[in-house]
Amino acid sequence: MRRILLVLLAVVFAGSLIPQLIAQGAPPQGGADQPYTVEYYYKVQWGHQQEFLDLFLKNHYPLLQKIAATGRVLSVKIETPAYHTTEDGRWDYRVTIRYKNSTLATTANPEEEAFIQQLWPDQPTYKKEEQRRFEILLSHWDLPVTDITPKK
């Protein structure tokens, strides 16, 4: 339920930004049936980066892999910066997800809850660990990106 609410809030927020982005000349992503890429940034409380990563890899990454196996997601990449930045610009992890198309990227996955039940039969532990992952998270933002590299 929490994920659905977060997705809905992100869609509403993104919808309010679209006119501003178009006005600024932001390049659109490809056509309706083209891959759609979103970068998800995570900024974690100092000293809890490894704990967050361990929980992410245990309780979220397997779900992303399961969804990728259905073809809804084409690829998942997890990165961390090699150097530090200023605190206001700091992020600890970037997860880049390449979806099959924009519709699949911006709509709830009807299979997700069943996948969660299947992957983590001990739901109380799963929910407790997911709550902890979000407790140590300072901020999180999603950034749809468009590859505008010129073709050779």
N, CA, C and O atoms as a GROMACS GRO file, in nm:
protein
  608
    1MET      N    1   0.083  -0.118   0.000
    1MET     CA    2   0.000   0.000   0.000
    1MET      C    3   0.088   0.126   0.000
    1MET      O    4   0.059   0.223  -0.069
    2ARG      N    5   0.195   0.120   0.078
    2ARG     CA    6   0.286   0.234   0.087
    2ARG      C    7   0.349   0.265  -0.048
    2ARG      O    8   0.361   0.381  -0.088
    3ARG      N    9   0.390   0.158  -0.119
    3ARG     CA   10   0.451   0.176  -0.251
    3ARG      C   11   0.351   0.237  -0.349
    3ARG      O   12   0.386   0.325  -0.428
    4ILE      N   13   0.227   0.189  -0.343
    4ILE     CA   14   0.125   0.242  -0.434
    4ILE      C   15   0.104   0.390  -0.407
    4ILE      O   16   0.094   0.469  -0.500
    5LEU      N   17   0.098   0.428  -0.280
    5LEU     CA   18   0.081   0.568  -0.244
    5LEU      C   19   0.200   0.651  -0.292
    5LEU      O   20   0.182   0.761  -0.345
    6LEU      N   21   0.322   0.598  -0.275
    6LEU     CA   22   0.440   0.669  -0.322
    6LEU      C   23   0.439   0.686  -0.474
    6LEU      O   24   0.476   0.791  -0.525
    7VAL      N   25   0.396   0.582  -0.544
    7VAL     CA   26   0.389   0.591  -0.690
    7VAL      C   27   0.285   0.694  -0.732
    7VAL      O   28   0.308   0.775  -0.821
    8LEU      N   29   0.169   0.691  -0.665
    8LEU     CA   30   0.064   0.788  -0.698
    8LEU      C   31   0.110   0.931  -0.671
    8LEU      O   32   0.084   1.020  -0.751
    9LEU      N   33   0.177   0.952  -0.559
    9LEU     CA   34   0.228   1.085  -0.528
    9LEU      C   35   0.332   1.128  -0.632
    9LEU      O   36   0.333   1.244  -0.674
   10ALA      N   37   0.417   1.036  -0.672
   10ALA     CA   38   0.518   1.068  -0.773
   10ALA      C   39   0.453   1.104  -0.906
   10ALA      O   40   0.497   1.197  -0.974
   11VAL      N   41   0.348   1.031  -0.944
   11VAL     CA   42   0.279   1.060  -1.070
   11VAL      C   43   0.213   1.196  -1.064
   11VAL      O   44   0.221   1.274  -1.159
   12VAL      N   45   0.146   1.225  -0.952
   12VAL     CA   46   0.080   1.356  -0.938
   12VAL      C   47   0.184   1.467  -0.941
   12VAL      O   48   0.165   1.568  -1.009
   13PHE      N   49   0.294   1.449  -0.868
   13PHE     CA   50   0.400   1.549  -0.864
   13PHE      C   51   0.460   1.567  -1.003
   13PHE      O   52   0.483   1.680  -1.047
   14ALA      N   53   0.487   1.456  -1.071
   14ALA     CA   54   0.544   1.463  -1.205
   14ALA      C   55   0.447   1.533  -1.300
   14ALA      O   56   0.489   1.611  -1.385
   15GLY      N   57   0.318   1.505  -1.285
   15GLY     CA   58   0.218   1.569  -1.370
   15GLY      C   59   0.218   1.719  -1.354
   15GLY      O   60   0.193   1.792  -1.451
   16SER      N   61   0.244   1.768  -1.234
   16SER     CA   62   0.246   1.912  -1.212
   16SER      C   63   0.374   1.975  -1.268
   16SER      O   64   0.378   2.096  -1.292
   17LEU      N   65   0.479   1.894  -1.287
   17LEU     CA   66   0.605   1.946  -1.339
   17LEU      C   67   0.613   1.943  -1.491
   17LEU      O   68   0.691   2.018  -1.550
   18ILE      N   69   0.536   1.858  -1.554
   18ILE     CA   70   0.548   1.840  -1.699
   18ILE      C   71   0.536   1.972  -1.775
   18ILE      O   72   0.621   1.999  -1.860
   19PRO      N   73   0.434   2.057  -1.749
   19PRO     CA   74   0.428   2.184  -1.823
   19PRO      C   75   0.553   2.270  -1.802
   19PRO      O   76   0.599   2.336  -1.895
   20GLN      N   77   0.608   2.268  -1.681
   20GLN     CA   78   0.728   2.346  -1.653
   20GLN      C   79   0.847   2.291  -1.731
   20GLN      O   80   0.927   2.367  -1.786
   21LEU      N   81   0.858   2.158  -1.736
   21LEU     CA   82   0.970   2.098  -1.807
   21LEU      C   83   0.962   2.124  -1.957
   21LEU      O   84   1.063   2.152  -2.022
   22ILE      N   85   0.842   2.116  -2.011
   22ILE     CA   86   0.825   2.143  -2.153
   22ILE      C   87   0.860   2.288  -2.182
   22ILE      O   88   0.926   2.318  -2.282
   23ALA      N   89   0.817   2.378  -2.095
   23ALA     CA   90   0.846   2.520  -2.113
   23ALA      C   91   0.997   2.545  -2.108
   23ALA      O   92   1.046   2.637  -2.174
   24GLN      N   93   1.070   2.464  -2.032
   24GLN     CA   94   1.215   2.479  -2.022
   24GLN      C   95   1.287   2.407  -2.135
   24GLN      O   96   1.410   2.411  -2.143
   25GLY      N   97   1.213   2.342  -2.221
   25GLY     CA   98   1.274   2.274  -2.334
   25GLY      C   99   1.332   2.138  -2.300
   25GLY      O  100   1.420   2.090  -2.371
   26ALA      N  101   1.285   2.074  -2.193
   26ALA     CA  102   1.335   1.942  -2.159
   26ALA      C  103   1.301   1.845  -2.271
   26ALA      O  104   1.186   1.840  -2.315
   27PRO      N  105   1.398   1.768  -2.317
   27PRO     CA  106   1.371   1.676  -2.426
   27PRO      C  107   1.281   1.562  -2.378
   27PRO      O  108   1.301   1.509  -2.269
   28PRO      N  109   1.182   1.525  -2.460
   28PRO     CA  110   1.094   1.415  -2.420
   28PRO      C  111   1.165   1.282  -2.435
   28PRO      O  112   1.261   1.269  -2.511
   29GLN      N  113   1.117   1.182  -2.361
   29GLN     CA  114   1.168   1.047  -2.381
   29GLN      C  115   1.114   0.997  -2.515
   29GLN      O  116   1.035   1.066  -2.579
   30GLY      N  117   1.156   0.879  -2.557
   30GLY     CA  118   1.115   0.823  -2.685
   30GLY      C  119   0.965   0.804  -2.697
   30GLY      O  120   0.890   0.847  -2.610
   31GLY      N  121   0.923   0.740  -2.802
   31GLY     CA  122   0.782   0.717  -2.829
   31GLY      C  123   0.715   0.633  -2.723
   31GLY      O  124   0.779   0.583  -2.631
   32ALA      N  125   0.582   0.617  -2.739
   32ALA     CA  126   0.500   0.549  -2.639
   32ALA      C  127   0.544   0.405  -2.614
   32ALA      O  128   0.528   0.354  -2.503
   33ASP      N  129   0.598   0.340  -2.713
   33ASP     CA  130   0.638   0.200  -2.694
   33ASP      C  131   0.790   0.184  -2.693
   33ASP      O  132   0.842   0.078  -2.728
   34GLN      N  133   0.859   0.289  -2.653
   34GLN     CA  134   1.005   0.286  -2.644
   34GLN      C  135   1.047   0.271  -2.498
   34GLN      O  136   0.970   0.306  -2.408
   35PRO      N  137   1.168   0.221  -2.473
   35PRO     CA  138   1.216   0.212  -2.334
   35PRO      C  139   1.212   0.348  -2.264
   35PRO      O  140   1.229   0.452  -2.326
   36TYR      N  141   1.189   0.344  -2.133
   36TYR     CA  142   1.172   0.464  -2.051
   36TYR      C  143   1.263   0.447  -1.930
   36TYR      O  144   1.253   0.347  -1.858
   37THR      N  145   1.351   0.543  -1.906
   37THR     CA  146   1.452   0.531  -1.800
   37THR      C  147   1.423   0.628  -1.686
   37THR      O  148   1.393   0.745  -1.707
   38VAL      N  149   1.433   0.575  -1.563
   38VAL     CA  150   1.416   0.658  -1.444
   38VAL      C  151   1.533   0.629  -1.350
   38VAL      O  152   1.568   0.514  -1.326
   39GLU      N  153   1.593   0.737  -1.297
   39GLU     CA  154   1.697   0.724  -1.196
   39GLU      C  155   1.633   0.754  -1.060
   39GLU      O  156   1.565   0.855  -1.043
   40TYR      N  157   1.656   0.664  -0.965
   40TYR     CA  158   1.602   0.678  -0.830
   40TYR      C  159   1.721   0.706  -0.738
   40TYR      O  160   1.813   0.625  -0.728
   41TYR      N  161   1.718   0.821  -0.671
   41TYR     CA  162   1.827   0.862  -0.584
   41TYR      C  163   1.789   0.844  -0.438
   41TYR      O  164   1.675   0.870  -0.399
   42TYR      N  165   1.886   0.798  -0.357
   42TYR     CA  166   1.866   0.775  -0.215
   42TYR      C  167   1.976   0.846  -0.137
   42TYR      O  168   2.095   0.827  -0.163
   43LYS      N  169   1.935   0.927  -0.041
   43LYS     CA  170   2.029   0.994   0.050
   43LYS      C  171   2.000   0.939   0.190
   43LYS      O  172   1.889   0.953   0.241
   44VAL      N  173   2.102   0.878   0.250
   44VAL     CA  174   2.086   0.805   0.375
   44VAL      C  175   2.152   0.882   0.489
   44VAL      O  176   2.247   0.957   0.468
   45GLN      N  177   2.100   0.862   0.610
   45GLN     CA  178   2.162   0.923   0.728
   45GLN      C  179   2.309   0.879   0.735
   45GLN      O  180   2.343   0.764   0.709
   46TRP      N  181   2.395   0.976   0.772
   46TRP     CA  182   2.537   0.944   0.785
   46TRP      C  183   2.557   0.825   0.878
   46TRP      O  184   2.494   0.816   0.984
   47GLY      N  185   2.645   0.735   0.836
   47GLY     CA  186   2.677   0.619   0.917
   47GLY      C  187   2.586   0.500   0.894
   47GLY      O  188   2.610   0.392   0.948
   48HIS      N  189   2.481   0.517   0.815
   48HIS     CA  190   2.385   0.408   0.791
   48HIS      C  191   2.383   0.363   0.645
   48HIS      O  192   2.292   0.290   0.605
   49GLN      N  193   2.481   0.406   0.566
   49GLN     CA  194   2.482   0.372   0.424
   49GLN      C  195   2.487   0.220   0.402
   49GLN      O  196   2.411   0.168   0.320
   50GLN      N  197   2.574   0.151   0.473
   50GLN     CA  198   2.585   0.006   0.453
   50GLN      C  199   2.458  -0.066   0.498
   50GLN      O  200   2.414  -0.160   0.434
   51GLU      N  201   2.400  -0.021   0.609
   51GLU     CA  202   2.276  -0.081   0.657
   51GLU      C  203   2.166  -0.064   0.553
   51GLU      O  204   2.092  -0.158   0.524
   52PHE      N  205   2.155   0.056   0.497
   52PHE     CA  206   2.054   0.081   0.394
   52PHE      C  207   2.077  -0.011   0.274
   52PHE      O  208   1.984  -0.073   0.224
   53LEU      N  209   2.203  -0.018   0.228
   53LEU     CA  210   2.233  -0.101   0.111
   53LEU      C  211   2.202  -0.248   0.139
   53LEU      O  212   2.145  -0.316   0.054
   54ASP      N  213   2.240  -0.296   0.257
   54ASP     CA  214   2.210  -0.436   0.291
   54ASP      C  215   2.061  -0.463   0.287
   54ASP      O  216   2.018  -0.565   0.234
   55LEU      N  217   1.981  -0.371   0.343
   55LEU     CA  218   1.835  -0.388   0.344
   55LEU      C  219   1.778  -0.377   0.203
   55LEU      O  220   1.687  -0.451   0.166
   56PHE      N  221   1.831  -0.284   0.125
   56PHE     CA  222   1.785  -0.268  -0.013
   56PHE      C  223   1.811  -0.395  -0.093
   56PHE      O  224   1.724  -0.444  -0.164
   57LEU      N  225   1.933  -0.449  -0.081
   57LEU     CA  226   1.969  -0.570  -0.155
   57LEU      C  227   1.892  -0.692  -0.108
   57LEU      O  228   1.867  -0.785  -0.186
   58LYS      N  229   1.853  -0.692   0.018
   58LYS     CA  230   1.778  -0.806   0.072
   58LYS      C  231   1.629  -0.796   0.041
   58LYS      O  232   1.566  -0.896   0.008
   59ASN      N  233   1.573  -0.676   0.051
   59ASN     CA  234   1.428  -0.662   0.048
   59ASN      C  235   1.369  -0.584  -0.069
   59ASN      O  236   1.247  -0.576  -0.081
   60HIS      N  237   1.452  -0.528  -0.154
   60HIS     CA  238   1.394  -0.458  -0.269
   60HIS      C  239   1.454  -0.507  -0.401
   60HIS      O  240   1.382  -0.524  -0.500
   61TYR      N  241   1.584  -0.529  -0.403
   61TYR     CA  242   1.648  -0.573  -0.526
   61TYR      C  243   1.590  -0.704  -0.580
   61TYR      O  244   1.569  -0.715  -0.700
   62PRO      N  245   1.562  -0.804  -0.495
   62PRO     CA  246   1.501  -0.927  -0.548
   62PRO      C  247   1.365  -0.901  -0.614
   62PRO      O  248   1.329  -0.967  -0.711
   63LEU      N  249   1.291  -0.805  -0.562
   63LEU     CA  250   1.163  -0.768  -0.624
   63LEU      C  251   1.187  -0.708  -0.761
   63LEU      O  252   1.116  -0.740  -0.857
   64LEU      N  253   1.286  -0.619  -0.772
   64LEU     CA  254   1.318  -0.560  -0.902
   64LEU      C  255   1.361  -0.668  -1.002
   64LEU      O  256   1.325  -0.661  -1.119
   65GLN      N  257   1.438  -0.766  -0.955
   65GLN     CA  258   1.480  -0.875  -1.042
   65GLN      C  259   1.361  -0.959  -1.088
   65GLN      O  260   1.354  -1.000  -1.203
   66LYS      N  261   1.268  -0.983  -0.997
   66LYS     CA  262   1.147  -1.060  -1.029
   66LYS      C  263   1.064  -0.986  -1.134
   66LYS      O  264   1.014  -1.046  -1.229
   67ILE      N  265   1.051  -0.855  -1.116
   67ILE     CA  266   0.976  -0.775  -1.212
   67ILE      C  267   1.048  -0.773  -1.347
   67ILE      O  268   0.984  -0.780  -1.452
   68ALA      N  269   1.180  -0.765  -1.344
   68ALA     CA  270   1.257  -0.767  -1.468
   68ALA      C  271   1.237  -0.899  -1.542
   68ALA      O  272   1.235  -0.901  -1.665
   69ALA      N  273   1.223  -1.009  -1.468
   69ALA     CA  274   1.203  -1.140  -1.531
   69ALA      C  275   1.071  -1.146  -1.609
   69ALA      O  276   1.056  -1.230  -1.698
   70THR      N  277   0.976  -1.058  -1.576
   70THR     CA  278   0.848  -1.056  -1.648
   70THR      C  279   0.857  -0.976  -1.777
   70THR      O  280   0.767  -0.984  -1.860
   71GLY      N  281   0.964  -0.898  -1.794
   71GLY     CA  282   0.979  -0.814  -1.912
   71GLY      C  283   0.930  -0.671  -1.892
   71GLY      O  284   0.948  -0.587  -1.980
   72ARG      N  285   0.870  -0.642  -1.779
   72ARG     CA  286   0.821  -0.508  -1.750
   72ARG      C  287   0.939  -0.411  -1.736
   72ARG      O  288   0.932  -0.296  -1.780
   73VAL      N  289   1.048  -0.459  -1.677
   73VAL     CA  290   1.171  -0.383  -1.658
   73VAL      C  291   1.279  -0.449  -1.744
   73VAL      O  292   1.294  -0.571  -1.741
   74LEU      N  293   1.352  -0.367  -1.820
   74LEU     CA  294   1.457  -0.420  -1.907
   74LEU      C  295   1.591  -0.433  -1.837
   74LEU      O  296   1.667  -0.526  -1.865
   75SER      N  297   1.621  -0.340  -1.745
   75SER     CA  298   1.748  -0.347  -1.672
   75SER      C  299   1.740  -0.267  -1.543
   75SER      O  300   1.661  -0.174  -1.529
   76VAL      N  301   1.826  -0.307  -1.449
   76VAL     CA  302   1.840  -0.239  -1.320
   76VAL      C  303   1.988  -0.224  -1.294
   76VAL      O  304   2.064  -0.321  -1.302
   77LYS      N  305   2.030  -0.102  -1.261
   77LYS     CA  306   2.171  -0.075  -1.230
   77LYS      C  307   2.176   0.002  -1.099
   77LYS      O  308   2.102   0.099  -1.081
   78ILE      N  309   2.263  -0.040  -1.007
   78ILE     CA  310   2.279   0.026  -0.877
   78ILE      C  311   2.419   0.086  -0.873
   78ILE      O  312   2.518   0.017  -0.899
   79GLU      N  313   2.427   0.217  -0.838
   79GLU     CA  314   2.556   0.285  -0.835
   79GLU      C  315   2.568   0.368  -0.708
   79GLU      O  316   2.469   0.406  -0.646
   80THR      N  317   2.694   0.395  -0.671
   80THR     CA  318   2.725   0.486  -0.562
   80THR      C  319   2.837   0.577  -0.613
   80THR      O  320   2.921   0.533  -0.692
   81PRO      N  321   2.841   0.702  -0.569
   81PRO     CA  322   2.947   0.791  -0.619
   81PRO      C  323   3.083   0.751  -0.562
   81PRO      O  324   3.094   0.700  -0.451
   82ALA      N  325   3.187   0.775  -0.641
   82ALA     CA  326   3.323   0.743  -0.598
   82ALA      C  327   3.376   0.847  -0.500
   82ALA      O  328   3.458   0.815  -0.414
   83TYR      N  329   3.330   0.971  -0.513
   83TYR     CA  330   3.374   1.080  -0.427
   83TYR      C  331   3.254   1.143  -0.359
   83TYR      O  332   3.140   1.112  -0.392
   84HIS      N  333   3.281   1.231  -0.264
   84HIS     CA  334   3.172   1.298  -0.194
   84HIS      C  335   3.144   1.434  -0.258
   84HIS      O  336   3.227   1.488  -0.332
   85THR      N  337   3.026   1.486  -0.229
   85THR     CA  338   2.988   1.619  -0.277
   85THR      C  339   2.947   1.702  -0.157
   85THR      O  340   2.965   1.660  -0.043
   86THR      N  341   2.892   1.820  -0.183
   86THR     CA  342   2.840   1.900  -0.073
   86THR      C  343   2.718   1.829  -0.016
   86THR      O  344   2.654   1.749  -0.084
   87GLU      N  345   2.687   1.858   0.109
   87GLU     CA  346   2.575   1.790   0.175
   87GLU      C  347   2.444   1.812   0.102
   87GLU      O  348   2.363   1.719   0.091
   88ASP      N  349   2.420   1.932   0.052
   88ASP     CA  350   2.292   1.957  -0.014
   88ASP      C  351   2.280   1.882  -0.147
   88ASP      O  352   2.169   1.855  -0.192
   89GLY      N  353   2.391   1.848  -0.210
   89GLY     CA  354   2.388   1.775  -0.335
   89GLY      C  355   2.420   1.628  -0.321
   89GLY      O  356   2.429   1.555  -0.420
   90ARG      N  357   2.439   1.584  -0.198
   90ARG     CA  358   2.482   1.446  -0.172
   90ARG      C  359   2.372   1.346  -0.200
   90ARG      O  360   2.256   1.367  -0.165
   91TRP      N  361   2.410   1.237  -0.263
   91TRP     CA  362   2.327   1.118  -0.272
   91TRP      C  363   2.418   0.999  -0.251
   91TRP      O  364   2.536   1.003  -0.286
   92ASP      N  365   2.364   0.892  -0.194
   92ASP     CA  366   2.446   0.775  -0.162
   92ASP      C  367   2.431   0.662  -0.263
   92ASP      O  368   2.527   0.591  -0.292
   93TYR      N  369   2.310   0.648  -0.317
   93TYR     CA  370   2.285   0.540  -0.413
   93TYR      C  371   2.194   0.591  -0.523
   93TYR      O  372   2.100   0.667  -0.500
   94ARG      N  373   2.226   0.546  -0.645
   94ARG     CA  374   2.138   0.574  -0.759
   94ARG      C  375   2.103   0.438  -0.821
   94ARG      O  376   2.190   0.358  -0.854
   95VAL      N  377   1.973   0.416  -0.835
   95VAL     CA  378   1.923   0.296  -0.899
   95VAL      C  379   1.860   0.339  -1.030
   95VAL      O  380   1.761   0.413  -1.031
   96THR      N  381   1.917   0.294  -1.140
   96THR     CA  382   1.865   0.329  -1.272
   96THR      C  383   1.786   0.211  -1.324
   96THR      O  384   1.838   0.101  -1.340
   97ILE      N  385   1.658   0.236  -1.351
   97ILE     CA  386   1.570   0.132  -1.402
   97ILE      C  387   1.526   0.171  -1.542
   97ILE      O  388   1.475   0.280  -1.565
   98ARG      N  389   1.545   0.079  -1.633
   98ARG     CA  390   1.501   0.099  -1.771
   98ARG      C  391   1.378   0.013  -1.791
   98ARG      O  392   1.386  -0.110  -1.794
   99TYR      N  393   1.263   0.080  -1.805
   99TYR     CA  394   1.135   0.012  -1.822
   99TYR      C  395   1.111  -0.017  -1.970
   99TYR      O  396   1.170   0.047  -2.057
  100LYS      N  397   1.024  -0.111  -1.996
  100LYS     CA  398   0.990  -0.147  -2.134
  100LYS      C  399   0.928  -0.028  -2.207
  100LYS      O  400   0.953  -0.007  -2.326
  101ASN      N  401   0.845   0.050  -2.135
  101ASN     CA  402   0.784   0.170  -2.194
  101ASN      C  403   0.736   0.262  -2.082
  101ASN      O  404   0.740   0.225  -1.965
  102SER      N  405   0.691   0.380  -2.119
  102SER     CA  406   0.651   0.480  -2.019
  102SER      C  407   0.526   0.438  -1.942
  102SER      O  408   0.512   0.472  -1.824
  103THR      N  409   0.436   0.366  -2.006
  103THR     CA  410   0.315   0.322  -1.936
  103THR      C  411   0.350   0.229  -1.821
  103THR      O  412   0.298   0.245  -1.710
  104LEU      N  413   0.438   0.134  -1.846
  104LEU     CA  414   0.478   0.041  -1.740
  104LEU      C  415   0.558   0.111  -1.630
  104LEU      O  416   0.555   0.068  -1.515
  105ALA      N  417   0.628   0.217  -1.665
  105ALA     CA  418   0.707   0.291  -1.566
  105ALA      C  419   0.619   0.376  -1.476
  105ALA      O  420   0.657   0.403  -1.362
  106THR      N  421   0.503   0.416  -1.524
  106THR     CA  422   0.422   0.514  -1.450
  106THR      C  423   0.290   0.457  -1.398
  106THR      O  424   0.205   0.532  -1.350
  107THR      N  425   0.272   0.326  -1.408
  107THR     CA  426   0.151   0.264  -1.355
  107THR      C  427   0.190   0.157  -1.254
  107THR      O  428   0.298   0.099  -1.262
  108ALA      N  429   0.101   0.132  -1.160
  108ALA     CA  430   0.127   0.032  -1.058
  108ALA      C  431   0.133  -0.107  -1.122
  108ALA      O  432   0.060  -0.136  -1.217
  109ASN      N  433   0.219  -0.190  -1.070
  109ASN     CA  434   0.233  -0.327  -1.118
  109ASN      C  435   0.132  -0.414  -1.042
  109ASN      O  436   0.144  -0.430  -0.921
  110PRO      N  437   0.032  -0.471  -1.112
  110PRO     CA  438  -0.069  -0.551  -1.041
  110PRO      C  439  -0.013  -0.679  -0.980
  110PRO      O  440  -0.078  -0.738  -0.893
  111GLU      N  441   0.104  -0.722  -1.022
  111GLU     CA  442   0.165  -0.845  -0.969
  111GLU      C  443   0.256  -0.820  -0.848
  111GLU      O  444   0.300  -0.915  -0.783
  112GLU      N  445   0.284  -0.695  -0.819
  112GLU     CA  446   0.386  -0.664  -0.717
  112GLU      C  447   0.353  -0.723  -0.581
  112GLU      O  448   0.441  -0.783  -0.518
  113GLU      N  449   0.232  -0.708  -0.534
  113GLU     CA  450   0.197  -0.759  -0.400
  113GLU      C  451   0.212  -0.911  -0.394
  113GLU      O  452   0.260  -0.964  -0.294
  114ALA      N  453   0.173  -0.980  -0.499
  114ALA     CA  454   0.189  -1.126  -0.502
  114ALA      C  455   0.337  -1.164  -0.501
  114ALA      O  456   0.376  -1.260  -0.436
  115PHE      N  457   0.419  -1.088  -0.574
  115PHE     CA  458   0.563  -1.114  -0.574
  115PHE      C  459   0.621  -1.095  -0.434
  115PHE      O  460   0.704  -1.175  -0.390
  116ILE      N  461   0.578  -0.991  -0.365
  116ILE     CA  462   0.627  -0.964  -0.229
  116ILE      C  463   0.591  -1.079  -0.136
  116ILE      O  464   0.674  -1.123  -0.056
  117GLN      N  465   0.468  -1.127  -0.146
  117GLN     CA  466   0.425  -1.240  -0.062
  117GLN      C  467   0.508  -1.366  -0.094
  117GLN      O  468   0.544  -1.441  -0.003
  118GLN      N  469   0.536  -1.386  -0.221
  118GLN     CA  470   0.611  -1.504  -0.265
  118GLN      C  471   0.757  -1.496  -0.221
  118GLN      O  472   0.813  -1.594  -0.173
  119LEU      N  473   0.818  -1.380  -0.239
  119LEU     CA  474   0.960  -1.365  -0.208
  119LEU      C  475   0.988  -1.361  -0.058
  119LEU      O  476   1.093  -1.409  -0.013
  120TRP      N  477   0.896  -1.306   0.020
  120TRP     CA  478   0.916  -1.290   0.164
  120TRP      C  479   0.796  -1.345   0.240
  120TRP      O  480   0.708  -1.269   0.281
  121PRO      N  481   0.790  -1.477   0.259
  121PRO     CA  482   0.676  -1.535   0.331
  121PRO      C  483   0.667  -1.487   0.476
  121PRO      O  484   0.559  -1.485   0.534
  122ASP      N  485   0.781  -1.449   0.535
  122ASP     CA  486   0.781  -1.394   0.671
  122ASP      C  487   0.752  -1.244   0.661
  122ASP      O  488   0.842  -1.161   0.669
  123GLN      N  489   0.626  -1.211   0.642
  123GLN     CA  490   0.586  -1.073   0.620
  123GLN      C  491   0.616  -0.980   0.737
  123GLN      O  492   0.655  -0.866   0.713
  124PRO      N  493   0.599  -1.022   0.862
  124PRO     CA  494   0.634  -0.930   0.972
  124PRO      C  495   0.780  -0.885   0.968
  124PRO      O  496   0.810  -0.768   0.990
  125THR      N  497   0.871  -0.978   0.940
  125THR     CA  498   1.013  -0.943   0.933
  125THR      C  499   1.038  -0.852   0.813
  125THR      O  500   1.108  -0.751   0.824
  126TYR      N  501   0.980  -0.886   0.700
  126TYR     CA  502   0.995  -0.805   0.578
  126TYR      C  503   0.947  -0.662   0.604
  126TYR      O  504   1.017  -0.566   0.571
  127LYS      N  505   0.830  -0.648   0.662
  127LYS     CA  506   0.775  -0.514   0.687
  127LYS      C  507   0.858  -0.436   0.788
  127LYS      O  508   0.876  -0.315   0.773
  128LYS      N  509   0.909  -0.504   0.889
  128LYS     CA  510   0.994  -0.438   0.988
  128LYS      C  511   1.123  -0.388   0.924
  128LYS      O  512   1.166  -0.276   0.949
  129GLU      N  513   1.184  -0.472   0.839
  129GLU     CA  514   1.309  -0.433   0.773
  129GLU      C  515   1.286  -0.322   0.671
  129GLU      O  516   1.369  -0.232   0.658
  130GLU      N  517   1.175  -0.326   0.600
  130GLU     CA  518   1.144  -0.219   0.506
  130GLU      C  519   1.118  -0.087   0.580
  130GLU      O  520   1.158   0.020   0.534
  131GLN      N  521   1.052  -0.096   0.695
  131GLN     CA  522   1.030   0.024   0.776
  131GLN      C  523   1.164   0.082   0.820
  131GLN      O  524   1.183   0.203   0.817
  132ARG      N  525   1.255  -0.003   0.860
  132ARG     CA  526   1.388   0.043   0.902
  132ARG      C  527   1.462   0.108   0.786
  132ARG      O  528   1.528   0.211   0.804
  133ARG      N  529   1.451   0.050   0.666
  133ARG     CA  530   1.517   0.107   0.548
  133ARG      C  531   1.469   0.249   0.524
  133ARG      O  532   1.548   0.336   0.490
  134PHE      N  533   1.340   0.272   0.542
  134PHE     CA  534   1.287   0.407   0.521
  134PHE      C  535   1.314   0.499   0.639
  134PHE      O  536   1.320   0.621   0.621
  135GLU      N  537   1.332   0.445   0.760
  135GLU     CA  538   1.365   0.528   0.877
  135GLU      C  539   1.502   0.593   0.862
  135GLU      O  540   1.521   0.707   0.905
  136ILE      N  541   1.596   0.523   0.801
  136ILE     CA  542   1.732   0.577   0.789
  136ILE      C  543   1.752   0.654   0.659
  136ILE      O  544   1.863   0.700   0.630
  137LEU      N  545   1.648   0.667   0.582
  137LEU     CA  546   1.653   0.740   0.456
  137LEU      C  547   1.622   0.887   0.482
  137LEU      O  548   1.517   0.920   0.536
  138LEU      N  549   1.714   0.975   0.443
  138LEU     CA  550   1.691   1.119   0.459
  138LEU      C  551   1.605   1.175   0.346
  138LEU      O  552   1.515   1.256   0.370
  139SER      N  553   1.633   1.132   0.224
  139SER     CA  554   1.554   1.178   0.111
  139SER      C  555   1.565   1.080  -0.004
  139SER      O  556   1.656   0.998  -0.012
  140HIS      N  557   1.469   1.092  -0.092
  140HIS     CA  558   1.460   1.004  -0.209
  140HIS      C  559   1.392   1.082  -0.320
  140HIS      O  560   1.291   1.148  -0.297
  141TRP      N  561   1.447   1.075  -0.440
  141TRP     CA  562   1.381   1.141  -0.552
  141TRP      C  563   1.397   1.057  -0.678
  141TRP      O  564   1.491   0.980  -0.692
  142ASP      N  565   1.301   1.076  -0.768
  142ASP     CA  566   1.297   1.001  -0.893
  142ASP      C  567   1.316   1.099  -1.008
  142ASP      O  568   1.256   1.206  -1.010
  143LEU      N  569   1.400   1.062  -1.103
  143LEU     CA  570   1.431   1.151  -1.213
  143LEU      C  571   1.424   1.076  -1.346
  143LEU      O  572   1.517   1.003  -1.380
  144PRO      N  573   1.314   1.093  -1.422
  144PRO     CA  574   1.312   1.035  -1.556
  144PRO      C  575   1.418   1.104  -1.640
  144PRO      O  576   1.432   1.226  -1.636
  145VAL      N  577   1.493   1.025  -1.717
  145VAL     CA  578   1.602   1.082  -1.798
  145VAL      C  579   1.586   1.037  -1.943
  145VAL      O  580   1.529   0.932  -1.974
  146THR      N  581   1.638   1.121  -2.030
  146THR     CA  582   1.634   1.094  -2.174
  146THR      C  583   1.775   1.095  -2.229
  146THR      O  584   1.850   1.189  -2.206
  147ASP      N  585   1.811   0.990  -2.301
  147ASP     CA  586   1.940   0.984  -2.366
  147ASP      C  587   1.932   1.068  -2.494
  147ASP      O  588   1.856   1.037  -2.585
  148ILE      N  589   2.011   1.175  -2.498
  148ILE     CA  590   2.010   1.262  -2.616
  148ILE      C  591   2.144   1.256  -2.690
  148ILE      O  592   2.177   1.346  -2.767
  149THR      N  593   2.220   1.148  -2.664
  149THR     CA  594   2.347   1.130  -2.734
  149THR      C  595   2.321   1.122  -2.884
  149THR      O  596   2.237   1.044  -2.928
  150PRO      N  597   2.392   1.202  -2.963
  150PRO     CA  598   2.372   1.196  -3.109
  150PRO      C  599   2.404   1.057  -3.163
  150PRO      O  600   2.499   0.992  -3.118
  151LYS      N  601   2.327   1.015  -3.260
  151LYS     CA  602   2.352   0.886  -3.325
  151LYS      C  603   2.473   0.901  -3.416
  151LYS      O  604   2.492   1.008  -3.474
  152LYS      N  605   2.553   0.798  -3.428
  152LYS     CA  606   2.673   0.804  -3.514
  152LYS      C  607   2.637   0.788  -3.658
  152LYS      O  608   2.724   0.790  -3.745
   0.00000   0.00000   0.00000
